[in-house]
Amino acid sequence: MFERFDVWLPRKVMHTEFHTPARLDEKLKVVTYFSHVGRTSLTINFDVMSAEDNALHASAYQVLVCVARQRFATLPLPSELVHAIEPFVMDSAHARRAA
């Protein structure tokens, strides 16, 4: 990202909710997807689920803002990046079903 596009994606928002506790030694999986891509920011989601029965243990998201690497001035997301993540943009219900 930095070398190719000369941009930085710092976090603006970071939020986590814990739904049910995981058991010691329980096998977990993390489902990662994008729920929103705007002009200058994107939202990446992380769902922590049981590998056996897909029980949701935690859900989190981060809003990342595209800025110039040197000046930290807001910039539009690089179109090549937007195109690359398009297949991974979905709502949480779709992402969890696909898991």
Residue, then its C-alpha position, 0 to 999 in steps of 0.5 A: m500500500f505504502e510503496r505502490f500507492d503512497v497512501w496510509l490507511p490509519r484507523k478512525v474507528m475501532h469497535t468490538e462486541f463480545h457476544t458469547p465466551a469461547r471455551l479454552d481450546e475451542k477451535l475458532k475461525v475469523v471471518t474477514y470482509f468489507s461492509h462499506v467502501g466509500r470515496t475516502s474510507l472503508t470498513i473492514n469487519f472481523d467476526v470470530m466464530s466457532a469452527e464447529d457450529n458457527a456460533l458468533h463469539a465476537s464481532a468487530y469493525q474498523v473504519l480506515v481512512c485513506v490519507a497521503r503518506q507524508r501529509f496525512a491529507t485525506l485522499p480518495l481510495p486508489s481505484e485499483l484497491v477498490h477493484a481488488i476488494e470488491p469481491f469481499v464487500m458484503d453485509s454481515a449476514h452474507a459473510r456469516r452464511a458463507a463461512 
